[in-house]
Amino acid sequence: MPMAEPSLSKPPLPQSPPGQIFRVTTAYDRYVAFMRPALILLAIASAGLSFLWPLFVEKDSSFVFNRETMQRGEREVRVLGPIYRGTDESNRLFSIQADEAVQTSPDAPRIALTGLKANMDLGEGRTAFVAAEKGIYDTSTETVEVVGPMHLETSDGYSLEGTGAMLDLKNKIITSDQPVEGVGPLGQMRGDRITLDVNEQKAVLEGAVKMKTIPAKSQPAPREGRAAMPKKEPK
């Protein structure tokens, strides 16, 4: 009786359910999935380092960073939410924050800022705050050119509103050739131009100057009445 020959046909492959497609995961796919977030983080770090490179070129700069690790290039650099910190000649801190910063190239000293906020330490517990819609921060001179509306406020009661100004962060001096209005402990002021020494609390107004002083409130005088008669001691 002849014996049946063994079947050489391969077993059928598993069929995918209707509407589903199975894909075989290879080693290359796992490598790509692993490297994708790492490459994104590397790109973000490289952009941030390239943007901050000009801040650390000068040896006397108060910014601390290893500039040898910076990569220079000719591309425009855009950073969201940057913060710059430094010190003035008296070793007092100042900082600049912005919603966005744009630099034409990594080694350009001028940085265009949008939604900027500057904080300055005036010493003896006094501080100053400046806010503006737009400005240009020059890292070589430590100055900020304010473009558009500006608001200045100090912790000891001074407030100033203006349009367009130059902020000297190291010397704490603000100059503007546009009309400004402000208030202080002594009253209100207005002028066509101003030079304000925030550190020394000294303002020089020029042009159509208007001042309105507010006298200090005097202490109420004691009420008049009968003098208290001395009590007689019992004999």
MARBA-3410 file (N, C-alpha, C, O; in Angstrom, 1 decimal):
235
0.9,-1.2,0.0,0.0,0.0,0.0,0.9,1.2,0.0,1.7,1.4,0.9 ~ 0.7,2.1,-1.0,1.6,3.3,-1.1,1.4,4.2,0.1,0.2,4.4,0.5 ~ 2.5,4.8,0.7,2.4,5.7,1.8,2.2,7.1,1.3,2.7,7.5,0.2 ~ 1.4,7.9,2.0,1.1,9.3,1.6,2.4,10.2,1.8,3.0,10.1,2.9 ~ 2.7,10.9,0.9,3.8,11.8,1.0,3.5,13.0,1.8,2.4,13.6,1.8
4.5,13.5,2.6,4.2,14.7,3.5,4.0,15.9,2.7,4.6,16.1,1.7 ~ 3.1,16.8,3.2,2.8,18.0,2.4,3.9,19.0,2.7,4.3,19.3,3.8 ~ 4.4,19.6,1.6,5.4,20.7,1.6,4.9,22.1,1.6,5.6,23.0,1.6 ~ 3.6,22.2,1.6,3.0,23.6,1.6,3.2,24.3,3.0,3.1,23.6,4.0 ~ 3.4,25.6,3.0,3.6,26.4,4.2,2.3,26.7,4.9,1.3,26.8,4.2
2.3,26.8,6.2,1.0,27.1,6.9,0.6,28.5,6.5,1.4,29.4,6.3 ~ -0.7,28.7,6.4,-1.2,30.1,6.0,-0.8,31.1,7.1,-0.9,30.9,8.3 ~ -0.5,32.3,6.6,-0.2,33.4,7.5,-1.4,33.9,8.1,-2.5,33.9,7.6 ~ -1.3,34.4,9.4,-2.5,35.0,10.1,-3.0,36.2,9.3,-2.3,37.1,8.9 ~ -4.3,36.2,9.2,-5.0,37.2,8.5,-5.4,38.3,9.5,-5.8,38.1,10.6
-5.2,39.6,9.0,-5.6,40.7,9.8,-7.1,40.9,9.8,-7.8,40.6,8.8 ~ -7.7,41.2,11.0,-9.1,41.5,11.0,-9.5,42.5,10.0,-8.7,43.4,9.7 ~ -10.7,42.5,9.5,-11.1,43.5,8.6,-11.0,44.9,9.2,-11.3,45.2,10.3 ~ -10.4,45.9,8.4,-10.2,47.2,8.8,-8.9,47.5,9.6,-8.7,48.6,9.9 ~ -8.1,46.5,9.9,-6.9,46.6,10.6,-5.7,46.1,9.8,-5.8,45.1,9.1
-4.6,46.8,9.9,-3.4,46.4,9.2,-2.3,46.3,10.2,-2.0,47.3,11.0 ~ -1.6,45.1,10.3,-0.5,44.9,11.2,0.8,45.3,10.5,1.0,44.9,9.3 ~ 1.7,46.0,11.2,3.0,46.3,10.6,4.1,45.7,11.5,4.0,45.8,12.7 ~ 5.0,45.1,10.9,6.1,44.5,11.6,7.1,45.5,12.1,7.6,46.3,11.3 ~ 7.4,45.6,13.4,8.3,46.6,14.0,9.7,46.1,13.8,10.0,45.0,14.3
10.6,46.9,13.2,11.9,46.5,13.0,12.8,47.2,14.0,12.4,48.1,14.7 ~ 14.1,46.8,14.0,15.1,47.5,14.8,15.3,49.0,14.4,15.5,49.8,15.3 ~ 15.2,49.2,13.1,15.3,50.6,12.7,14.2,51.5,13.2,14.4,52.6,13.5 ~ 13.0,50.9,13.2,11.8,51.7,13.7,12.0,52.0,15.1,11.7,53.2,15.5 ~ 12.5,51.1,15.9,12.7,51.4,17.3,13.8,52.4,17.5,13.7,53.2,18.4
14.8,52.4,16.7,15.9,53.4,16.8,15.4,54.8,16.4,15.7,55.8,17.1 ~ 14.6,54.9,15.4,14.0,56.2,15.0,13.1,56.7,16.1,13.1,57.9,16.5 ~ 12.3,55.9,16.7,11.4,56.3,17.8,12.2,56.8,19.0,11.8,57.7,19.7 ~ 13.3,56.2,19.3,14.2,56.6,20.4,14.9,57.9,20.2,15.0,58.7,21.1 ~ 15.3,58.1,19.0,16.2,59.3,18.7,15.3,60.5,18.4,15.8,61.6,18.5
14.0,60.4,18.1,13.2,61.5,17.7,13.2,62.6,18.8,13.5,63.7,18.5 ~ 12.8,62.3,20.1,12.8,63.3,21.1,14.2,63.8,21.4,14.3,65.0,21.8 ~ 15.2,63.0,21.3,16.5,63.5,21.6,17.0,64.5,20.6,17.6,65.5,20.9 ~ 16.7,64.3,19.3,17.0,65.2,18.3,16.3,66.6,18.4,16.9,67.6,18.2 ~ 15.0,66.5,18.9,14.3,67.7,19.1,14.9,68.5,20.2,15.0,69.8,20.1
15.2,67.9,21.3,15.9,68.6,22.4,17.2,69.2,22.0,17.6,70.3,22.5 ~ 18.0,68.4,21.2,19.3,68.9,20.8,19.1,70.2,19.9,19.9,71.1,20.0 ~ 18.1,70.2,19.0,17.9,71.4,18.2,17.5,72.6,19.0,18.0,73.7,18.8 ~ 16.6,72.4,20.1,16.2,73.5,20.9,17.4,74.0,21.7,17.6,75.3,21.8 ~ 18.3,73.1,22.2,19.4,73.6,23.0,20.4,74.3,22.1,21.0,75.3,22.5
20.6,73.9,20.9,21.6,74.5,20.0,21.1,75.9,19.6,21.9,76.9,19.6 ~ 19.8,76.1,19.4,19.2,77.4,19.1,19.4,78.4,20.3,19.8,79.5,20.1 ~ 19.1,77.9,21.5,19.3,78.7,22.7,20.7,79.1,22.9,21.0,80.3,23.3 ~ 21.7,78.2,22.7,23.1,78.5,22.9,23.6,79.5,21.9,24.3,80.4,22.2 ~ 23.1,79.3,20.6,23.6,80.3,19.6,23.0,81.7,19.9,23.7,82.7,19.6
21.8,81.8,20.4,21.2,83.1,20.7,21.9,83.8,21.8,22.1,85.0,21.7 ~ 22.4,83.1,22.8,23.0,83.7,24.0,24.5,84.0,23.8,25.1,84.5,24.7 ~ 25.1,83.5,22.7,26.5,83.7,22.5,27.0,85.1,22.7,28.0,85.3,23.4 ~ 26.4,86.1,22.1,26.9,87.5,22.2,27.0,88.0,23.6,27.8,88.9,23.9 ~ 26.2,87.5,24.5,26.1,88.0,25.9,27.4,87.7,26.7,27.6,88.3,27.7
28.2,86.8,26.2,29.3,86.3,27.0,30.6,86.5,26.3,31.6,85.9,26.6 ~ 30.6,87.4,25.2,31.9,87.6,24.5,32.9,88.4,25.3,34.0,88.0,25.4 ~ 32.4,89.4,26.0,33.3,90.2,26.8,33.7,89.5,28.1,32.9,88.9,28.7 ~ 35.0,89.6,28.4,35.5,88.9,29.6,35.0,89.5,30.9,34.8,88.9,31.9 ~ 34.7,90.9,30.8,34.2,91.6,32.0,32.7,91.5,32.2,32.2,92.0,33.1
32.0,90.8,31.3,30.6,90.7,31.4,30.2,89.9,32.7,30.9,89.0,33.1 ~ 29.1,90.3,33.3,28.6,89.7,34.5,27.9,88.4,34.2,27.5,87.6,35.1 ~ 27.6,88.1,32.9,27.0,86.9,32.5,28.0,85.8,32.6,29.2,86.0,32.2 ~ 27.7,84.6,33.1,28.6,83.5,33.3,28.2,82.4,32.3,27.1,81.8,32.5 ~ 29.0,82.1,31.4,28.7,81.0,30.4,30.0,80.6,29.7,30.9,81.5,29.5
30.1,79.4,29.3,31.3,79.0,28.5,31.0,79.3,27.0,30.3,78.5,26.4 ~ 31.6,80.3,26.5,31.3,80.7,25.2,32.0,79.8,24.1,31.7,79.9,23.0 ~ 32.9,79.0,24.6,33.6,78.1,23.6,32.6,77.1,23.1,32.9,76.5,22.0 ~ 31.5,76.8,23.8,30.6,75.8,23.3,29.6,76.4,22.4,28.7,75.6,21.8 ~ 29.6,77.7,22.1,28.6,78.3,21.2,28.9,78.0,19.8,30.1,78.0,19.4
27.9,77.9,19.0,28.1,77.7,17.5,27.6,79.0,16.9,26.5,79.4,17.1 ~ 28.4,79.6,16.0,28.1,80.8,15.3,27.6,80.5,14.0,27.9,79.4,13.4 ~ 26.7,81.3,13.5,26.2,81.1,12.1,25.6,82.4,11.6,25.6,83.5,12.3 ~ 25.0,82.4,10.4,24.4,83.6,9.8,22.9,83.5,9.8,22.3,84.4,9.3 ~ 22.3,82.6,10.5,20.9,82.5,10.5,20.2,83.4,11.5,20.9,83.7,12.6
19.0,83.8,11.3,18.3,84.6,12.3,17.9,83.6,13.4,17.5,82.5,13.2 ~ 18.0,84.1,14.6,17.7,83.4,15.8,16.4,84.0,16.5,16.4,85.2,16.7 ~ 15.5,83.1,16.8,14.3,83.6,17.5,14.1,82.7,18.7,14.1,81.5,18.7 ~ 13.9,83.4,19.9,13.7,82.7,21.1,12.5,83.2,21.8,12.2,84.4,21.8 ~ 11.7,82.3,22.4,10.5,82.7,23.2,10.8,82.7,24.7,11.4,81.8,25.2
10.4,83.8,25.4,10.6,83.9,26.8,12.0,84.0,27.3,12.3,83.3,28.3 ~ 12.9,84.8,26.6,14.3,84.9,27.1,14.4,85.7,28.4,13.5,86.6,28.6 ~ 15.4,85.5,29.2,15.7,86.3,30.4,17.2,86.6,30.4,18.0,85.7,30.2 ~ 17.5,87.9,30.5,18.9,88.3,30.5,19.2,88.9,31.9,18.4,89.7,32.4 ~ 20.3,88.6,32.5,20.6,89.1,33.8,22.0,89.6,33.8,22.9,89.1,33.1
22.2,90.7,34.6,23.6,91.3,34.7,23.7,92.1,36.0,22.7,92.2,36.8 ~ 24.8,92.8,36.1,25.0,93.7,37.2,25.6,95.0,36.7,26.2,95.1,35.7 ~ 25.3,96.1,37.5,25.9,97.4,37.1,27.2,97.6,37.8,27.8,96.6,38.3 ~ 27.7,98.8,37.7,29.1,99.1,38.2,29.1,98.9,39.7,30.2,98.7,40.3 ~ 28.0,99.1,40.4,27.9,98.9,41.8,27.5,97.5,42.2,27.2,97.2,43.4
27.6,96.6,41.3,27.3,95.1,41.5,25.8,94.9,41.9,25.5,94.0,42.6 ~ 24.9,95.8,41.4,23.5,95.7,41.7,22.9,95.0,40.5,23.2,95.2,39.3 ~ 21.9,94.1,40.8,21.4,93.3,39.7,20.4,94.0,38.9,19.7,95.0,39.3 ~ 20.3,93.6,37.6,19.2,94.0,36.7,18.9,92.9,35.8,19.7,92.0,35.6 ~ 17.6,92.8,35.4,17.2,91.7,34.5,16.2,92.2,33.5,15.5,93.2,33.7
16.2,91.5,32.3,15.3,91.9,31.2,14.6,90.6,30.8,15.3,89.6,30.5 ~ 13.3,90.7,30.8,12.5,89.5,30.3,11.7,90.0,29.0,11.5,91.2,28.9 ~ 11.4,89.1,28.2,10.6,89.4,27.0,9.7,88.2,26.6,10.1,87.1,26.9 ~ 8.7,88.5,25.9,7.8,87.4,25.3,8.5,86.8,24.2,8.4,85.5,24.0 ~ 9.3,87.6,23.4,10.0,87.0,22.2,11.2,87.9,21.9,11.2,89.1,22.1
12.3,87.3,21.5,13.5,88.0,21.1,13.9,87.5,19.7,13.9,86.3,19.5 ~ 14.4,88.4,18.9,14.8,88.1,17.5,16.2,88.7,17.3,16.4,89.9,17.6 ~ 17.1,87.9,16.8,18.5,88.3,16.6,18.8,88.0,15.1,18.6,86.9,14.7 ~ 19.3,89.0,14.4,19.6,88.7,13.0,20.7,87.7,12.8,20.6,86.9,11.8 ~ 21.6,87.6,13.7,22.6,86.5,13.6,23.1,86.3,15.1,23.0,87.2,15.9
23.7,85.1,15.4,24.1,84.8,16.7,25.1,85.8,17.3,25.2,86.0,18.5 ~ 25.9,86.5,16.4,26.9,87.4,17.0,26.5,88.9,16.8,27.4,89.7,17.0 ~ 25.3,89.1,16.5,24.8,90.5,16.4,24.5,91.1,17.8,23.9,90.4,18.6 ~ 25.0,92.3,18.2,24.8,92.8,19.6,23.4,93.3,19.8,23.0,93.3,21.0 ~ 22.7,93.6,18.8,21.3,94.2,19.0,20.3,93.1,18.9,20.3,92.3,17.9
19.4,93.1,19.9,18.3,92.1,19.9,17.0,92.7,20.0,16.8,93.5,20.9 ~ 16.1,92.4,19.1,14.7,93.0,19.1,13.9,92.2,20.1,13.7,91.0,20.0 ~ 13.2,93.0,21.0,12.4,92.3,22.0,11.0,92.8,21.9,10.7,93.9,21.5 ~ 10.1,91.9,22.2,8.6,92.1,22.2,8.1,91.8,23.5,8.4,90.7,24.1 ~ 7.3,92.7,24.1,6.7,92.5,25.4,7.8,92.4,26.5,7.9,91.5,27.3
8.7,93.5,26.5,9.8,93.4,27.4,9.4,94.0,28.8,8.6,94.9,28.9 ~ 10.1,93.5,29.8,10.0,93.9,31.2,11.4,94.0,31.8,12.1,93.0,31.8 ~ 11.8,95.1,32.4,13.1,95.3,33.0,12.9,95.6,34.4,12.1,96.4,34.8 ~ 13.7,94.9,35.3,13.8,95.1,36.7,15.2,95.6,37.1,16.2,95.0,36.7 ~ 15.2,96.6,37.9,16.5,97.2,38.3,16.6,97.3,39.9,15.6,97.8,40.5
17.7,96.9,40.4,17.9,97.0,41.9,18.6,98.4,42.1,19.7,98.6,41.6 ~ 18.0,99.3,42.9,18.5,100.6,43.1,19.3,100.7,44.4,19.8,101.7,44.8 ~ 19.3,99.6,45.2,20.0,99.6,46.5,19.1,100.1,47.6,18.1,100.8,47.4 ~ 19.5,99.8,48.8,18.8,100.2,50.0,17.3,99.7,50.0,16.4,100.4,50.5 ~ 17.1,98.6,49.3,15.7,98.1,49.3,14.8,98.7,48.2,13.7,98.3,48.1
15.4,99.6,47.4,14.6,100.3,46.3,14.7,99.5,45.0,15.8,99.0,44.7 ~ 13.6,99.4,44.3,13.7,98.8,43.0,12.9,99.6,41.9,12.1,100.5,42.3 ~ 13.2,99.4,40.7,12.5,100.0,39.6,12.1,99.0,38.6,12.7,98.0,38.3 ~ 10.9,99.3,37.9,10.3,98.3,37.0,9.9,99.1,35.7,9.3,100.2,35.8 ~ 10.3,98.6,34.5,10.0,99.2,33.3,9.3,98.2,32.4,9.8,97.1,32.3
8.2,98.6,31.8,7.5,97.7,30.8,7.2,98.5,29.5,6.9,99.6,29.6 ~ 7.4,97.8,28.4,7.2,98.4,27.1,6.7,97.3,26.1,7.0,96.1,26.3 ~ 6.1,97.7,25.1,5.6,96.8,24.1,6.8,96.2,23.2,6.8,95.0,22.9 ~ 7.7,97.1,22.8,8.8,96.7,22.0,10.0,97.5,22.5,10.0,98.5,23.0 ~ 11.2,96.9,22.2,12.4,97.5,22.5,13.6,96.8,21.8,13.4,95.7,21.3
14.8,97.4,21.8,16.0,96.8,21.2,17.0,96.8,22.3,17.4,97.9,22.8 ~ 17.5,95.7,22.7,18.5,95.5,23.7,19.9,95.4,23.1,20.1,94.5,22.3 ~ 20.8,96.3,23.4,22.1,96.3,22.9,23.0,95.7,24.0,23.3,96.3,25.0 ~ 23.5,94.5,23.7,24.4,93.9,24.7,25.7,94.5,24.9,26.4,94.3,25.9 ~ 26.2,95.2,23.9,27.5,95.8,24.0,27.5,97.1,24.9,28.6,97.4,25.5
26.4,97.8,25.0,26.4,99.0,25.8,25.4,98.8,27.0,25.3,99.8,27.8 ~ 24.8,97.7,27.1,23.8,97.5,28.2,22.7,98.6,28.2,22.4,99.1,29.3 ~ 22.2,98.9,27.1,21.1,99.9,27.0,19.9,99.2,26.3,20.0,98.2,25.5 ~ 18.7,99.8,26.5,17.5,99.3,25.9,16.8,100.5,25.2,16.5,101.5,25.9 ~ 16.6,100.4,23.9,15.9,101.5,23.2,14.4,101.1,23.1,14.1,100.1,22.4
13.6,101.8,23.9,12.2,101.5,23.9,11.5,102.1,22.7,11.6,103.3,22.4 ~ 10.7,101.3,22.1,9.9,101.7,20.9,8.4,101.6,21.3,7.9,100.5,21.6 ~ 7.7,102.7,21.2,6.3,102.7,21.6,6.1,103.1,23.1,6.9,103.6,23.7 ~ 4.9,102.8,23.6,4.5,103.1,24.9,5.4,102.5,26.0,5.9,101.4,25.8 ~ 5.6,103.2,27.1,6.5,102.8,28.1,5.9,103.1,29.5,5.3,104.2,29.6
6.1,102.3,30.5,5.6,102.5,31.8,6.8,102.3,32.8,7.4,101.2,32.8 ~ 7.0,103.2,33.7,8.1,103.1,34.7,7.4,103.2,36.1,6.6,104.1,36.3 ~ 7.9,102.4,37.0,7.4,102.4,38.3,8.5,102.1,39.3,9.2,101.1,39.1 ~ 8.6,102.8,40.4,9.6,102.5,41.4,8.9,102.2,42.7,7.7,102.5,42.9 ~ 9.6,101.5,43.6,9.1,101.0,44.8,8.8,102.1,45.8,8.1,101.9,46.8
9.4,103.3,45.6,9.2,104.4,46.5,8.2,105.4,46.0,8.2,106.6,46.5 ~ 7.3,105.0,45.1,6.2,105.9,44.8,6.2,106.7,43.6,5.4,107.6,43.4 ~ 7.2,106.5,42.7,7.3,107.2,41.4,6.7,106.4,40.3,6.9,105.2,40.2 ~ 6.0,107.1,39.4,5.4,106.4,38.2,5.5,107.4,37.0,5.3,108.6,37.1 ~ 5.8,106.8,35.8,6.1,107.6,34.6,5.5,106.9,33.4,5.7,105.7,33.3
4.8,107.7,32.6,4.2,107.1,31.3,4.8,108.0,30.2,4.8,109.2,30.3 ~ 5.2,107.3,29.1,5.8,108.0,28.0,5.8,107.1,26.7,5.3,106.0,26.8 ~ 6.4,107.7,25.7,6.5,106.9,24.4,7.9,107.1,23.9,8.3,108.2,23.5 ~ 8.6,106.0,23.8,9.9,106.1,23.3,10.9,106.6,24.3,10.7,107.7,24.8 ~ 12.0,105.8,24.6,12.9,106.2,25.6,14.2,105.4,25.4,14.2,104.4,24.7
15.3,105.8,26.1,16.5,105.1,26.1,16.8,104.8,27.5,16.9,105.7,28.4 ~ 17.0,103.5,27.8,17.3,103.0,29.2,18.8,102.6,29.3,19.2,101.8,28.6 ~ 19.5,103.3,30.2,20.9,103.0,30.5,20.8,102.1,31.7,20.7,102.6,32.9 ~ 20.9,100.8,31.6,20.8,99.9,32.7,21.9,100.0,33.7,21.6,99.8,34.9 ~ 23.1,100.2,33.3,24.2,100.3,34.2,24.1,101.6,35.1,24.4,101.5,36.3
23.8,102.7,34.5,23.8,104.0,35.2,22.4,104.3,35.7,22.3,105.3,36.4 ~ 21.4,103.5,35.4,20.0,103.8,35.8,19.5,105.2,35.4,18.9,105.9,36.2 ~ 19.8,105.5,34.1,19.3,106.8,33.6,18.4,106.5,32.4,18.7,105.7,31.5 ~ 17.3,107.2,32.4,16.3,107.1,31.3,16.1,108.5,30.7,15.9,109.5,31.4 ~ 16.2,108.5,29.4,16.1,109.8,28.6,15.0,109.5,27.5,14.9,108.5,27.0
14.2,110.6,27.3,13.2,110.6,26.3,13.0,111.9,25.7,13.0,112.9,26.4 ~ 12.9,112.0,24.4,12.6,113.3,23.7,11.1,113.4,23.3,10.8,114.2,22.4 ~ 10.3,112.5,23.9,8.9,112.5,23.7,8.1,113.0,24.9,8.7,112.8,26.0 ~ 6.9,113.5,24.8,6.2,114.0,26.0,6.0,112.9,27.0,5.7,111.7,26.7 ~ 6.1,113.2,28.3,6.0,112.2,29.4,5.1,112.8,30.5,5.0,114.0,30.6
4.4,112.0,31.2,3.7,112.4,32.4,4.0,111.4,33.5,4.2,110.2,33.3 ~ 4.0,112.0,34.7,4.3,111.1,35.8,3.8,111.7,37.1,3.3,112.8,37.2 ~ 3.8,110.8,38.2,3.4,111.2,39.5,4.5,110.7,40.5,5.2,109.8,40.2 ~ 4.5,111.4,41.6,5.5,111.1,42.7,5.0,111.5,44.0,3.8,112.0,44.1 ~ 5.7,111.3,45.0,5.3,111.6,46.4,4.9,113.1,46.5,4.1,113.5,47.4
5.6,114.0,45.7,5.3,115.4,45.8,4.2,116.0,44.9,3.8,117.1,45.0 ~ 3.7,115.1,43.9,2.7,115.6,43.0,2.8,115.1,41.6,3.4,114.0,41.4 ~ 2.3,115.8,40.7,2.2,115.4,39.3,3.2,116.3,38.4,3.5,117.4,38.8 ~ 3.7,115.7,37.3,4.6,116.4,36.4,4.3,116.0,35.0,3.9,114.9,34.7 ~ 4.7,117.0,34.1,4.6,116.7,32.7,5.6,117.5,32.0,5.9,118.6,32.4
6.1,117.0,30.8,7.1,117.7,30.1,7.2,117.1,28.7,6.8,116.0,28.4 ~ 7.8,117.9,27.8,8.1,117.5,26.4,9.3,116.5,26.3,9.3,115.7,25.4 ~ 10.2,116.7,27.2,11.4,115.8,27.2,11.8,115.6,28.7,11.4,116.4,29.6 ~ 12.5,114.5,28.9,12.9,114.2,30.3,14.2,113.5,30.3,14.5,112.7,29.4 ~ 15.0,113.8,31.4,16.2,113.0,31.7,16.0,112.6,33.2,16.0,113.4,34.1
15.8,111.3,33.4,15.5,110.8,34.7,16.6,109.9,35.2,17.0,108.9,34.6 ~ 17.2,110.3,36.4,18.2,109.5,37.1,17.5,108.8,38.2,17.2,109.3,39.2 ~ 17.1,107.5,37.9,16.3,106.7,38.8,17.1,106.5,40.1,16.5,106.5,41.1 ~ 18.4,106.3,40.0,19.2,106.0,41.2,19.2,107.1,42.1,19.1,106.9,43.3 ~ 19.4,108.4,41.6,19.5,109.6,42.4,18.1,110.2,42.7,18.1,111.2,43.4
17.0,109.7,42.1,15.7,110.3,42.3,15.7,111.8,41.8,15.2,112.6,42.5 ~ 16.2,112.0,40.6,16.4,113.3,40.1,15.8,113.3,38.6,16.3,112.5,37.8 ~ 14.9,114.2,38.3,14.3,114.3,37.0,14.5,115.8,36.5,14.2,116.7,37.2 ~ 14.9,115.9,35.2,15.0,117.2,34.5,14.0,117.2,33.4,14.2,116.5,32.4 ~ 13.0,118.1,33.5,12.0,118.2,32.5,12.3,119.4,31.6,12.8,120.4,32.1
12.0,119.3,30.3,12.2,120.4,29.4,11.0,120.6,28.5,10.2,119.7,28.4 ~ 10.9,121.8,27.9,9.7,122.0,27.0,8.6,122.6,27.8,8.8,123.3,28.8 ~ 7.4,122.2,27.4,6.2,122.7,28.1,6.0,121.9,29.4,5.3,120.9,29.5 ~ 6.7,122.4,30.4,6.7,121.8,31.7,5.5,122.2,32.6,5.2,123.4,32.7 ~ 4.8,121.3,33.2,3.7,121.5,34.1,4.0,120.7,35.4,4.3,119.5,35.3
3.8,121.4,36.5,4.0,120.7,37.8,2.8,121.0,38.7,2.3,122.1,38.7 ~ 2.3,120.1,39.4,1.3,120.2,40.4,1.7,119.5,41.6,1.7,118.3,41.7 ~ 2.0,120.3,42.6,2.5,119.8,43.9,1.3,119.5,44.8,0.3,120.1,44.8 ~ 1.4,118.4,45.6,0.4,118.0,46.6,1.0,118.2,47.9,1.9,117.5,48.3 ~ 0.6,119.2,48.7,1.1,119.4,50.0,0.9,118.2,50.9,-0.1,117.6,50.9
1.9,118.1,51.8,1.8,117.0,52.8,0.7,117.3,53.8,0.5,118.4,54.2 ~ 0.0,116.2,54.2,-1.1,116.4,55.1,-0.5,116.7,56.5,0.4,116.0,57.0 ~ -1.0,117.8,57.1,-0.5,118.2,58.4,-1.2,117.4,59.5,-2.4,117.0,59.3 ~ -0.6,117.3,60.6,-1.2,116.6,61.7,-2.2,117.4,62.4,-2.0,118.6,62.6 ~ -3.4,116.9,62.7,-4.4,117.7,63.4,-4.0,118.3,64.7,-3.3,117.6,65.5
-4.3,119.6,65.0,-3.9,120.2,66.2,-4.7,119.6,67.4,-5.9,119.2,67.1 ~ -4.2,119.6,68.5,-5.0,119.1,69.7,-6.2,120.0,70.0,-6.1,121.2,69.9 ~ -7.3,119.4,70.4,-8.5,120.2,70.6,-8.3,121.0,71.9,-7.7,120.6,72.9 ~ -8.9,122.3,71.8,-8.8,123.1,73.0,-9.9,122.7,74.0,-10.9,122.3,73.6 ~ -9.5,122.8,75.3,-10.5,122.5,76.3,-10.0,122.9,77.7,-8.9,123.6,77.8
-10.7,122.6,78.7,-10.3,123.0,80.0,-9.1,122.2,80.4,-9.0,121.0,80.2 ~ -8.2,122.8,81.1,-7.1,122.1,81.6,-7.5,121.3,82.8,-8.3,121.8,83.6 ~ -6.9,120.2,82.9,-7.3,119.3,84.1,-6.7,120.0,85.3,-5.5,120.3,85.4 ~ -7.6,120.0,86.4,-7.2,120.6,87.7,-6.4,119.5,88.4,-6.8,118.3,88.4 ~ -5.3,119.9,89.0,-4.6,119.0,89.8,-5.4,118.5,91.0,-6.1,119.2,91.7
-5.3,117.2,91.2,-6.0,116.6,92.4,-5.3,116.9,93.7,-4.1,117.0,93.8 ~ -6.2,117.2,94.7,-5.6,117.6,96.0,-5.4,116.3,96.8,-6.2,115.4,96.8 ~ -4.2,116.2,97.4,-3.9,115.1,98.1,-4.6,115.2,99.5,-4.7,116.2,100.1 ~ -5.1,114.1,100.0,-5.8,114.1,101.3,-4.8,114.4,102.4,-3.7,113.9,102.4 ~ -5.3,115.2,103.4,-4.5,115.5,104.5,-4.4,114.4,105.5,-3.8,114.5,106.5
END
